């Protein structure tokens, strides 16, 4: 699963799961769309590597 994780407002908050996908491209597309609304957004691959990151 490709997982989108986010921090809503600041670094002191825990990472929360926004959504999980079976498909990398869907996860990246949703993460890019959602990134404007959160402090930080990451996409994590099935091996737990961060493959995309946006930090506002």
N, C-alpha and C positions, 0 to 999 in steps of 0.2 A: 504494500500500500504506500502511496505517496501522501504524506500528511502535511497540511498547512497548519503551522503554529503561529501564534501572535502574542504580543504584549500590548494591552490596550493603551496605556498612558505613559509608562515610564519603566526604567530598567529594574526597579525594585519589585515589580510584579512578577509573578510566576508565568511561565509560558502556558498558554491555553490552546487547545486544539479547536481550530475553526471547522475543518472538514478533512476527510480522507478520500482518496481516489484510487482506482485501479490503474489509472492511466497518467503518465507523466505530463503530457501536454494539457490535459484538463486541469491538473493541479497547478501548473504554471500559469495558465490563463486565469483561473479563479484567484490565485495569489496576487497577480498583477492588478486585477480589478479591485481586490479588497485592500491592497496596500495603502491606499490613500486614507483609509479610515482608522488605521491603527499605528501605534508608535513603532513597532517592529513586526515584520512578517518574515517567516522562513518556510521553505519547502524542504521536507526531509524525505530522502529516498528509503526504500525498503531495508537498506543496510544502515540506516540512521546517520547518513551523511547529509549535511546541508548542501543542497544543490542550487538554491536560489535564496537571496536575502535582500530585503529592503529595509533600511533604517531611516526613519524620518527625523 
